[in-house]
Structure formats: C-alpha cells, structure tokens
Amino acid sequence: MSITKVPEKIRMILWGQAAGRCEYEGCNERLFLDHLTKAQFNTSYIAHIVADSPDGPRGDAVLSDKLKADISNLMLMCDRHHRLIDKEDVPGHPVARLTAMKLKHEQRIDILADISEDKRSHILLYGARIGEQDSPLSYREARVAMVPDRYPAETNPISIGLVNSSIPDGADMYWAVEEAQMRTLLNQRVRPLIGGGKISHISVFALAPQPLLILLGSLLTDIPAIEVYQRRREPLTWRWDEKPESWSYDIVEPEVAEGDPALVFSLSGTVTERRITNVLGPNVSIWQVSIPNQHNDFLVSRPQASEFRVQMRALMNRIKLRHGEAASIHVFPVMPVSLAVDFGRILMPKADLPLVVYDRNQATGEFTRALNINARPS
C-alpha cells in the first residue's frame, strides 16, 4: 500500500519505535542515509504484516481492514526486504515470523534508548600476539557484550595493541617491545582523557599473553572505574551470565615460608610443582590458587571476578606478612585473561611486593621469565 494511507501520527510513532532502521531480522539498515553518497533522505517503506486488503500478502477477510493502520501491524523496512516479504517470498514470511521480528527489533531499540548518561563507557581494546596467532579483537563484539548494562561512549574504541606484530612471543625482545608500546599508547590515548575528565568508565577487552595482561592491569589500576570482560569459547561470547552458580577459589599456603615465594594460578589448567622448581630450584615456597575443575571457560559471571579480586587483595597482604618486605613474588599464571588483568589492577604500587611474572611456552609447556612488575625504585 502507499505510505500516505497510514496516518502521519502513526508513521512518526513507527519511525520512533524502529529508530529509523529496517526491522527485518539481521538487517538494521539506516533508512535516512544513502550508503554510497552519504546523502540524507527517507529511503524507508512501511510494510504490513497482515495486508491492508484480503487479497494481499497475508491478507485476511476480517483483520486486513481492521489492522490496516494499526501500528502493531506495521513494520519499517528497506526496499529490498519490503520486496522480499511482499513479492519474492511471501510463504516464507508468515504473520508469526514478521511479528516476532518487529517485537525483537523494537525491544532492542527500547533497551538502548533507556540507557542513561551514567552508563557510558569507553571501550579499550588491547591485543598482542599469542604464539602464532594475532589477537582477534572486535569493536562490534565488545559493543554487543556491554549492552544493556553499559553503552559505548564513542563510535570508535581506544586501541593500544601493537597491530600485526612480526615478533613472536618467544623472542627475547618481544616483552620489551610490547611493554614499551603499551606504556606509550596508554600515556598518549588514555591518560589525557582521564586527566581531562572525559573518561568516567572503561570497559576492557583484552587478549594477549598473561604477563602483558597483568602489566596492563597494573598500569590501569582501579581508577577510574573499570570493568574487564572475559571472552568465552563455548558459546563464543564476551557477555556475562546473569545468574551464575556459586563459586569459590582454593588457596593453599606453604607450611614454611622459606625461600622465594611463588604464586601459582592453576585456574584454566594445572600447574605442577615440578614446573615451578625447574625454574626456581627446590628452595621455593609455593602459594597455590586453584579451583576444583580447571578449564578455560569456568569464568562466566561478574561475581566470580569480584570474588577473585577480594581474595587476591587479601592474599597479597598475607604473602608480604610471611615473607617480609624484601621479597619478590614469582608469578606463574594459567588463568582466564580477564583475571590476569584484574590481578594487575589490585596491585598497590607502594605497598605490594614486586612481581616477577613468567610466561608458559606453548610449544614446550615450560615457564620462562617475562616481565618485572611493580618493581622497587632503583
């Protein structure tokens, strides 16, 4: 039917409910902008779910006349999807399917429109080469993971990773190059915004070797407000679960605090004592943080991350109390990437012991020294 047959008031309400975008599932095309010329004009069509006449697509002897100007029966669409549902594939687009599309689209718009100013968050992407793989970070995936709790403050993320690095993470210069790059870009792209009051919250999405993630957290600290997201493999998502199961972390202290303290995170996998003594020798005190069933996707909720930060803050104090202020903590991390960042965030530069952080070689499974973090001033 012609667009003029729908009263202007109804058309305006529909435009508002659809946010000026095509309501066909998976399309979301902006209907006020020509993508080629960038000229702004109305490119929309108003489609009927139940046709406005009984002999039209999905027409009904009674409902067609009754619903022809009812907003519950109208969808905002682009030209190609309007043609698809009314001409090319009418049987494949029954009333129930189109109604579900309309409802899903308008509910999503409603959720986004209800987000208030204080839920703005700047997206920070940090990626570094892991073995033979570059970091697969996506602004789009990050944006989807935040909603409806937060929404992006800017249309582009803050990226601080070294793009397409040719230096493998086993090379001697890898750690120095990545650390220098991280510090430089944080100083250039993040700290001026924090100092100028332009950032109130940061959403961190990071994929990198764990020593670098711990360093990132230590540089970000816990000011301003930060949330670190975890990328899961099954299902592939950055989203947190809403109703997590209860969780606990098992912390085992050494009976005698003699020799260097080694803090071992056996969370995503198991770290045996032999692998620690191979690096530090037999005179070492091992502090073990583990869970009952180590695997890559155990971290699914905010409460699990919060509990980790609380327990690690207390643990750092406990290690310092038992080993003294002259000690350094040797850290062996096998843990979710977000918890590696969170561990760095809980560090107190002037109060906590220095860290010597090791990286697990993917080829050999052994640990090698990578970075010094929170080092004492020389």
C-alpha positions in Angstrom: 0.0 0.0 0.0 1.1 3.6 -0.4 2.8 5.3 2.6 0.2 8.1 2.5 -2.6 5.6 3.6 -1.0 5.4 7.0 -1.8 8.5 9.2 1.2 10.7 9.8 0.9 10.3 13.5 1.2 6.5 13.2 4.1 6.8 10.8 6.0 9.0 13.2 5.5 6.6 16.1 6.6 3.7 14.0 9.8 5.6 13.0 10.5 6.3 16.6 9.9 2.7 17.7 12.2 1.4 14.9 14.8 4.1 15.4 14.7 4.8 11.6 16.1 1.4 10.8 14.9 -1.6 8.9 13.1 -4.1 11.2 13.9 -7.1 9.1 15.8 -9.7 11.2 19.6 -9.1 10.9 19.3 -6.0 8.6 19.1 -2.9 10.8 19.9 -0.7 7.8 19.6 3.1 8.4 16.7 4.3 6.4 17.7 8.0 6.4 21.1 7.7 4.7 22.3 6.7 1.2 25.3 4.4 1.9 27.0 5.3 -1.3 26.6 9.1 -1.5 26.0 9.7 2.3 23.1 11.9 1.3 20.3 12.0 3.9 16.8 11.4 2.8 13.9 9.0 3.6 14.5 5.6 2.0 12.0 3.6 4.1 8.9 1.6 3.3 6.1 0.9 5.7 5.1 -2.8 5.3 2.0 -4.5 6.5 2.3 -7.8 8.4 -1.4 -8.6 7.6 -2.1 -7.0 4.2 -4.3 -4.0 4.1 -6.6 -5.9 1.7 -7.9 -9.5 1.9 -6.2 -10.5 -1.4 -2.8 -9.0 -0.4 0.2 -10.8 1.2 -1.0 -12.5 4.4 -4.4 -10.9 3.8 -7.4 -11.7 6.0 -11.1 -11.2 5.4 -11.6 -9.6 8.8 -8.2 -8.4 10.0 -7.0 -6.7 6.8 -9.4 -3.7 7.2 -9.2 -3.7 11.0 -5.4 -3.5 11.2 -4.5 -1.5 8.1 -3.5 1.5 10.1 -2.7 -0.3 13.4 0.9 0.3 14.5 1.1 -3.3 15.8 0.6 -4.5 12.2 3.2 -2.1 10.6 7.0 -2.6 10.1 9.6 -0.1 8.9 11.6 -1.7 6.1 14.2 -1.1 3.5 13.3 -1.5 -0.2 14.8 -5.0 -0.7 13.2 -6.6 2.4 9.9 -4.9 1.7 10.0 -6.5 -1.7 11.2 -9.9 -0.2 8.3 -10.3 2.2 5.5 -9.0 -0.2 6.6 -10.3 -3.6 9.6 -12.7 -3.6 9.0 -15.0 -0.6 5.5 -14.4 0.8 5.1 -18.1 2.0 8.4 -17.8 3.9 7.2 -14.8 5.8 4.1 -15.7 7.7 2.4 -13.4 10.2 4.0 -15.0 13.3 7.6 -14.6 11.9 7.2 -11.0 10.9 5.5 -10.2 14.3 8.5 -11.7 16.1 10.9 -9.7 14.0 9.1 -6.5 14.8 8.9 -7.2 18.5 12.6 -8.2 18.8 13.8 -5.1 16.9 11.7 -2.7 18.9 12.6 -4.2 22.2 16.3 -3.9 21.4 15.8 -0.2 20.5 13.8 0.4 23.7 16.6 -1.1 25.8 19.2 1.0 24.1 17.2 4.2 24.4 16.6 3.7 28.1 20.4 3.7 28.8 21.2 6.8 30.8 24.3 9.1 30.6 26.0 7.5 33.6 26.2 4.1 31.7 28.5 5.5 29.1 31.8 3.6 28.9 34.9 3.9 26.7 35.9 0.6 25.1 39.6 -0.2 25.5 40.9 -2.9 23.2 44.3 -4.4 23.9 45.6 -7.3 21.8 49.1 -8.9 21.4 50.4 -11.8 19.5 50.0 -15.2 21.3 52.1 -17.9 19.7 51.4 -17.9 16.0 48.0 -16.1 16.4 47.3 -12.4 16.3 44.6 -11.1 18.7 41.1 -11.4 17.2 39.5 -8.3 18.9 36.4 -6.7 17.6 34.7 -3.4 18.5 31.4 -4.8 17.4 31.6 -7.8 19.7 32.7 -5.6 22.5 29.7 -3.2 21.9 27.3 -6.1 21.9 28.7 -7.5 25.2 28.2 -4.2 27.1 24.5 -3.6 26.4 22.3 -3.1 28.3 24.5 -2.5 31.4 26.7 -0.1 29.5 26.9 1.5 26.1 29.9 2.9 24.1 30.8 6.5 24.8 32.4 6.8 21.4 31.9 5.3 18.0 35.5 4.1 17.9 37.4 2.1 20.6 40.7 3.1 22.2 43.2 0.6 20.8 46.6 0.2 22.4 47.8 -3.1 20.9 50.8 -3.4 18.5 49.0 -4.3 15.2 50.3 -7.1 13.1 53.5 -7.6 15.2 56.1 -9.8 13.4 57.9 -10.5 16.7 56.9 -14.0 18.1 56.2 -14.1 21.9 59.2 -16.4 22.4 61.7 -13.8 21.1 63.9 -12.1 23.7 62.9 -8.6 22.6 59.1 -9.4 22.5 58.4 -8.4 26.1 60.4 -5.2 26.0 58.7 -4.1 22.7 55.2 -4.9 23.9 55.8 -3.2 27.3 57.1 0.0 25.7 54.2 0.1 23.2 51.6 -0.4 26.0 53.1 2.3 28.2 53.4 4.8 25.3 49.9 4.3 24.0 48.3 4.4 27.4 50.1 7.7 28.0 49.0 9.1 24.6 45.5 7.8 24.3 44.1 7.1 27.8 45.8 9.3 30.4 45.0 12.6 28.8 41.3 11.7 28.7 41.3 10.6 32.3 43.1 13.7 33.4 40.7 15.9 31.4 37.7 14.3 33.0 36.5 12.9 29.7 36.5 9.3 30.8 34.4 8.1 33.8 34.3 4.4 33.0 36.4 2.0 30.9 35.3 -1.4 29.5 38.4 -3.5 28.8 38.6 -6.2 26.2 42.0 -7.8 26.1 43.6 -10.9 24.5 47.4 -11.3 25.0 50.0 -13.4 26.8 49.2 -13.3 30.5 52.3 -11.3 31.7 51.2 -8.4 29.5 47.7 -8.6 30.8 48.9 -8.4 34.4 51.1 -5.4 33.3 48.1 -3.8 31.7 46.0 -4.1 34.8 48.8 -2.7 37.0 49.0 0.4 34.7 45.3 1.0 34.6 45.0 0.4 38.4 41.4 0.7 39.8 40.9 4.4 39.0 38.8 5.3 37.1 36.0 2.7 37.3 36.9 -0.3 35.1 35.2 -3.5 34.0 37.3 -6.2 32.4 35.4 -8.7 30.1 36.1 -12.3 29.6 35.9 -14.0 26.1 34.4 -17.4 26.3 34.8 -20.2 23.7 31.6 -22.1 24.3 29.5 -20.2 23.5 31.7 -17.7 21.7 30.8 -14.5 23.5 32.1 -11.7 25.8 28.8 -11.5 27.6 28.5 -12.2 31.3 25.8 -14.7 32.5 23.1 -13.1 34.6 22.5 -15.9 37.1 25.8 -17.6 37.9 26.4 -20.6 40.1 28.1 -20.1 43.4 31.9 -20.3 43.2 35.0 -20.4 45.4 38.7 -20.2 45.0 41.0 -22.7 46.8 44.2 -21.1 48.2 46.9 -23.4 49.6 49.7 -21.7 51.6 53.1 -23.3 52.1 53.7 -24.8 55.5 57.1 -23.0 55.8 57.7 -19.6 54.3 61.4 -20.1 53.3 63.0 -19.2 50.0 61.4 -17.1 47.2 57.5 -17.1 47.2 56.0 -18.4 44.1 52.3 -17.5 43.4 50.8 -20.1 41.1 47.5 -19.7 39.4 46.1 -23.1 38.4 42.7 -21.9 37.1 42.5 -22.5 33.3 44.8 -25.5 33.7 47.0 -27.4 36.1 50.5 -26.2 37.0 52.6 -28.9 38.7 55.2 -28.2 41.4 57.9 -29.7 39.1 57.4 -26.9 36.6 58.0 -24.3 39.3 61.1 -26.0 40.8 62.5 -26.4 37.2 62.7 -22.6 37.1 63.4 -21.5 40.7 65.0 -24.6 42.2 63.9 -26.6 45.2 64.2 -23.8 47.7 60.9 -22.1 47.0 57.6 -21.6 48.9 54.6 -22.3 46.6 51.3 -20.5 47.1 48.7 -22.1 45.0 45.4 -20.6 43.8 43.1 -23.1 42.1 39.6 -24.3 41.5 38.1 -27.8 41.7 37.9 -28.3 38.0 40.3 -26.3 35.9 39.2 -25.3 32.4 39.2 -22.4 30.0 35.6 -21.4 30.3 35.0 -21.5 34.1 34.7 -17.7 34.4 31.2 -16.7 33.3 30.0 -14.0 35.8 30.8 -10.8 37.4 30.5 -12.2 41.0 33.3 -14.7 40.2 35.6 -11.9 39.1 34.7 -9.8 42.1 35.4 -12.6 44.5 38.8 -13.2 42.8 39.8 -9.6 43.3 38.7 -9.6 47.0 40.6 -12.8 47.8 43.8 -11.8 45.8 43.9 -8.5 47.7 44.0 -10.4 51.0 46.4 -12.9 49.6 49.0 -10.3 48.6 49.0 -8.9 52.2 49.4 -12.4 53.5 52.4 -13.2 51.3 54.1 -10.0 52.3 53.4 -10.7 56.0 55.0 -14.1 55.9 57.9 -13.4 53.6 58.8 -9.8 54.5 59.2 -6.6 52.6 62.5 -7.6 50.9 60.9 -10.5 48.9 59.7 -10.6 45.3 56.8 -12.7 44.2 57.4 -15.1 41.3 54.1 -15.4 39.5 53.1 -18.4 37.3 49.8 -17.6 35.7 47.5 -20.1 34.0 44.2 -18.2 34.2 41.4 -16.5 32.3 42.6 -13.4 30.6 40.3 -11.0 32.4 41.5 -12.3 35.8 45.1 -11.7 34.7 44.1 -8.0 34.1 42.2 -7.9 37.4 45.2 -9.3 39.3 47.3 -6.5 38.0 44.6 -4.0 39.0 44.6 -5.0 42.6 48.3 -4.2 43.0 49.2 -1.3 45.2 52.5 0.2 43.8 53.9 1.5 47.1 52.6 -1.3 49.4 52.8 -4.6 47.5 55.8 -6.7 46.8 57.5 -6.6 43.3 56.4 -9.3 40.9 58.5 -11.4 38.5 56.0 -12.8 36.0 56.6 -15.9 33.9 55.0 -17.0 30.6 54.2 -20.5 29.7 55.8 -21.5 26.4 53.0 -23.1 24.3 55.4 -25.4 22.5 57.2 -26.8 25.5 54.7 -26.2 28.3 57.6 -24.8 30.4 57.7 -21.3 32.0 60.2 -18.6 31.1 60.8 -15.3 32.8 58.9 -12.4 31.0 58.3 -9.2 32.9 59.1 -7.4 36.2 56.0 -5.5 37.5 55.7 -3.2 40.5 59.5 -3.1 40.8 61.1 -1.1 43.6 62.6 2.3 42.6 66.3 1.9 42.0 
